[in-house]
Amino acid sequence: QHVRVGKAAGLTDAEIRQIQTGPGDPRWTDFERGLLRAADQLHRQASIDDAVWNVLKSRYNQNQLMDVVVTVGQYNLVS
């Protein structure tokens, strides 16, 4: 299911495999790494630390930041 949705959103097979290695993979940009860390932190502890939040804030506006939180929260709710 997730692979199908990811591909429909434009992810390549290589990117999907790379997601499995997590945010420590050196091929991610700092921002992409921040998004992965945000999802991991929200899933594990229901919060995002300041360092990751600041990475996201460097590129996202307030609405987009809230979308990150809501998206992970919604996933946790239905899964």
Backbone hydrogen bonds in HBPLUS format (Angstrom, degrees):
<---DONOR---> <-ACCEPTOR-->    atom                        ^
c    i                          cat <-CA-CA->   ^        H-A-AA   ^      H-
h    n   atom  resd res      DA  || num        DHA   H-A  angle D-A-AA Bond
n    s   type  num  typ     dist DA aas  dist angle  dist       angle   num
A0005-VAL N   A0001-GLN O   3.01 MM   4  6.26 164.8  2.03 153.8 157.6     1
A0006-GLY N   A0002-HIS O   2.82 MM   4  5.93 159.4  1.86 146.2 152.8     2
A0007-LYS N   A0003-VAL O   2.86 MM   4  6.05 160.7  1.89 153.5 158.1     3
A0008-ALA N   A0004-ARG O   2.98 MM   4  6.21 155.1  2.04 145.0 152.3     4
A0009-ALA N   A0005-VAL O   2.97 MM   4  6.24 134.4  2.18 141.2 153.7     5
A0009-ALA N   A0006-GLY O   3.12 MM   3  5.03 128.3  2.40  91.7 105.6     6
A0011-LEU N   A0006-GLY O   2.91 MM   5  5.38 161.7  1.94 149.2 143.0     7
A0010-GLY N   A0007-LYS O   2.95 MM   3  5.00 155.2  2.01 102.2 110.2     8
A0016-ILE N   A0012-THR O   2.99 MM   4  6.27 156.3  2.04 151.3 157.9     9
A0017-ARG N   A0013-ASP O   3.00 MM   4  6.28 159.0  2.04 149.4 154.6    10
A0018-GLN N   A0014-ALA O   2.88 MM   4  6.07 150.9  1.97 143.1 152.2    11
A0019-ILE N   A0015-GLU O   2.93 MM   4  6.18 143.7  2.06 146.3 154.5    12
A0020-GLN N   A0017-ARG O   3.12 MM   3  5.41 129.2  2.39 101.3 113.6    13
A0021-THR N   A0018-GLN O   3.00 MM   3  5.34 144.1  2.13 106.1 116.4    14
A0022-GLY N   A0019-ILE O   3.02 MM   3  5.28 148.2  2.12 106.0 115.8    15
A0025-ASP N   A0022-GLY O   3.27 MM   3  6.11 172.2  2.28 123.8 125.9    16
A0028-TRP N   A0025-ASP O   3.28 MM   3  6.13 168.7  2.29 124.2 126.7    17
A0033-ARG N   A0029-THR O   2.90 MM   4  6.05 161.8  1.93 154.1 159.4    18
A0034-GLY N   A0030-ASP O   2.94 MM   4  6.15 146.0  2.05 139.4 149.0    19
A0034-GLY N   A0031-PHE O   3.03 MM   3  4.91 115.1  2.46  91.4 107.6    20
A0035-LEU N   A0031-PHE O   2.93 MM   4  6.33 151.2  2.02 151.4 158.9    21
A0036-LEU N   A0032-GLU O   3.03 MM   4  6.36 162.0  2.07 151.6 155.7    22
A0037-ARG N   A0033-ARG O   2.91 MM   4  6.13 157.2  1.96 147.0 153.9    23
A0038-ALA N   A0034-GLY O   2.81 MM   4  5.97 154.1  1.87 147.1 154.6    24
A0039-ALA N   A0035-LEU O   3.01 MM   4  6.27 163.3  2.04 150.6 154.1    25
A0040-ASP N   A0036-LEU O   2.98 MM   4  6.21 162.2  2.02 148.5 153.6    26
A0041-GLN N   A0037-ARG O   2.80 MM   4  5.97 166.8  1.82 154.3 158.0    27
A0042-LEU N   A0038-ALA O   2.87 MM   4  5.99 168.0  1.89 154.8 158.4    28
A0043-HIS N   A0039-ALA O   2.99 MM   4  6.04 156.8  2.04 144.5 151.3    29
A0044-ARG N   A0040-ASP O   2.91 MM   4  6.07 159.7  1.95 150.4 156.1    30
A0045-GLN N   A0041-GLN O   2.74 MM   4  5.59 166.8  1.75 153.6 158.3    31
A0046-ALA N   A0042-LEU O   2.98 MM   4  4.12 137.6  2.17 111.5 116.6    32
A0053-TRP N   A0049-ASP O   2.95 MM   4  6.16 166.9  1.97 158.3 162.7    33
A0054-ASN N   A0050-ASP O   2.87 MM   4  5.99 156.9  1.92 149.8 155.1    34
A0055-VAL N   A0051-ALA O   3.21 MM   4  6.50 146.2  2.33 139.2 147.6    35
A0055-VAL N   A0052-VAL O   3.09 MM   3  5.10 120.3  2.47  95.8 110.7    36
A0056-LEU N   A0052-VAL O   3.05 MM   4  6.43 162.4  2.09 156.0 159.7    37
A0057-LYS N   A0053-TRP O   2.80 MM   4  6.02 156.0  1.86 149.8 157.7    38
A0058-SER N   A0054-ASN O   3.07 MM   4  6.14 130.2  2.33 136.0 146.5    39
A0058-SER N   A0055-VAL O   3.23 MM   3  5.31 138.3  2.42  96.4 107.6    40
A0059-ARG N   A0056-LEU O   3.10 MM   3  5.74 162.0  2.14 115.7 121.2    41
A0060-TYR N   A0056-LEU O   2.82 MM   4  5.79 160.9  1.85 161.2 167.3    42
A0065-LEU N   A0061-ASN O   2.92 MM   4  6.21 155.3  1.98 156.9 164.8    43
A0066-MET N   A0062-GLN O   3.03 MM   4  6.28 157.2  2.08 147.8 153.3    44
A0067-ASP N   A0063-ASN O   2.94 MM   4  6.21 143.2  2.07 140.6 151.5    45
A0068-VAL N   A0064-GLN O   3.13 MM   4  6.48 146.6  2.24 145.1 152.1    46
A0069-VAL N   A0065-LEU O   3.33 MM   4  6.74 161.9  2.36 147.8 150.8    47
A0070-VAL N   A0066-MET O   2.84 MM   4  6.05 169.2  1.85 157.1 160.3    48
A0071-THR N   A0067-ASP O   2.85 MM   4  5.80 160.2  1.88 146.6 152.3    49
A0072-VAL N   A0068-VAL O   3.18 MM   4  6.38 170.1  2.19 152.7 154.4    50
A0073-GLY N   A0069-VAL O   2.92 MM   4  6.03 159.4  1.96 148.0 154.9    51
A0074-GLN N   A0070-VAL O   2.78 MM   4  5.86 159.2  1.82 150.7 155.8    52
A0075-TYR N   A0071-THR O   3.05 MM   4  6.26 157.4  2.11 143.7 150.0    53
A0076-ASN N   A0072-VAL O   2.95 MM   4  6.21 162.0  1.98 151.9 156.5    54
A0077-LEU N   A0073-GLY O   2.95 MM   4  6.15 149.0  2.05 144.2 153.2    55
A0078-VAL N   A0074-GLN O   3.07 MM   4  6.33 155.1  2.13 152.9 157.2    56
A0079-SER N   A0075-TYR O   2.99 MM   4  5.93 130.9  2.24 148.1 159.6    57
